[in-house]
Amino acid sequence: TKALDDELVLTSAVVGAAMAAKAGAACVVDLHSSPRAIEGSLDRIEAALDEVGIRGVLAYETSDRDGRGRRDGGLRENRRFLDKVAAGKTRHAGLVGAHALKTLGDDSLDAIRELADRYKAGIHVHLAEDTADEIDAVKLRGSSLSARLERLGLARRGSVAAHGVHLPT
């Protein structure tokens, strides 16, 4: 995803939307990441979905792994698209996107939660794909994965917790 530019974001979204429609999908849920083409990326995906004729629930994958500037860009892209949704300027829905918790500091979790609170939006996050999320939480963050999830405020209507293979019981 780091190689995606504006044109490739649109092209890959058209291809993905066409494949989804061909398989019978009427709606897709997309947690998008293109750290070198953040601004307007959700609009390009929206345009692709409109061209194919399916709906979407879109979010940009906020992460600290590419630095504070790109993290802030991801937050801005989520906010910008959620403003569009709130204004009724799209037929698609929006969520606040978050990459795996191990790639997000506590201040980033707070910013994602605050954005979701502001828009009364769900959060789309990848979590517990591997035991590394729990190990990171305990060893590097001095917390548990459960406490970090609580801090994120994930338990809200409309959220998507993807993967979850290694969630604590």
N, C-alpha and C positions, 0 to 999 in steps of 0.2 A: 504494500500500500504506500510505501514511501516514494515510489516512482510515479505515482499518479499525479498528473497535472490536470488543469481544468478540462481539457478535451478528453482525456482518458477517464475522468470521473463520469462524464456524460456518456461516453461510449460504453463503458462497463455497466453503467446503470441501464442503458437501453437493452444490452444483451441479457443482463440478469432479469429485467422486467419481462422481456419477450419469452425467456425460458420459463419463468414463473407462470405467465399467462398460458403458454402452451401446455403446461402441466395442470392447468385448471384453477390456478390461484386467482382470486379477485383482489387480494390485498397482500402486501409484503410488509414485514417489520425489518427495518434496516438500521443497524448501528454502524454508521459510516466512519471511516478513517482515511484521511489523505493529508498527512501533516505538511505537505508542500503545496497544498491547494485547499486550504480550509475555508476561506471566505467565499460564500456563495455556493459551497458544495451541495448543500441540501436543496438549493434551488435547481441545480443541474439534475439531481436525482428526481426531484419533483417533475421537471420537464420530461424526463425519460419515462416516468410512470404515466404521465398524461398522454404522451405520444403512443404508448402501448395500450392505454385504456384501463389500467388497474390503479388501485388506491394504495397508499402507503402510510405507515407510522414511522416517522423519521427522527433520527437523533444523530448528533455528531459525538464521536468517541473521545471524550476529554481524558487527557493523560498527562502525567508529569514526565514521561520517559523522553520527550524531546525538548524539555526545558520549559521554563515559566512562560515565555512568549507564546509558544504553541499551545500550552495549556490554556492561557487566557484567550487565545484565538478560538479554541474549541468551545469555551464558555460563551464567547461572543456569538459564535455561529448558532449554538443552541438557542440563545436568547433572541437573536434576530429571527430565526425561524418560528419560535414560539410567539413572538410578536405578530408575525404574519398569520399564524393559526388563530390567535386571539382576535385579530381584526377581521377574520372571515375572508382572507384573501387567498385561501387555498382550500382545496377539498380534502387535503390530507391532514393527518394528525401529527403531533410532535411530542417527543419525550426529551428528557435531559439525558444525554449519553455519558457513560463512564466506562473506561477500560477496566481491566482487572484491578482489584483493590491494591495489589502489591505494586502497582505503578502509580498510586495516588497517595500523596501525603495527607495528613489530617486537615490542613488548611484547604486542600482541594476538595476533600469530602465535604467540608463545611460549605464551600462555594457551590458545589453541585446541589446539596440539600437546599440551600437558600434559594437557588434559582428554581428548583422544583416547587418549593413552597410558594414563591412569588407567583408562579403561573398555575399553581394547583395541578401540576403535571406529574406524571409517573417518571420513574428513572429506569433507564435500560442499562444494565451492567452485566459484564461477564464476571463470574466469581466462582471460586473453588474449582477451577478447571484441573487443578493439580494441588497436591498438598503444600506447594510453595506459598499459597495464599495464607494458610494458617501459620506456617513457619515464619513468614515475613511479619505477620501481625504480632506474633509472640516475641520473636527474637529482635526484630528491628524497630517495631512500633510500641513494644511494651504493653500490648493489649491482646485481646482475643479476636478472632475473625468475627465472632458474634457481636462483640462490642463495637467493632469498626462498622459492621452492617447497621447497627443501631444508630451510630453517629451519622451515617449516610442518610438515614431516614428512608430506607428502602421499603419498609412495610407500609406502603401507601397504595391507594387505588391506582390501577393502571400500570404499575411497574412490571418490568420484565427482568427476571433474574435468570440469565442464560447459563447453561452448563450445570453448575452446582453438583458436579460429580463427587466432590470431596467436602461437602458441607458437614459441619459437625452435627452429631446427633444429640 
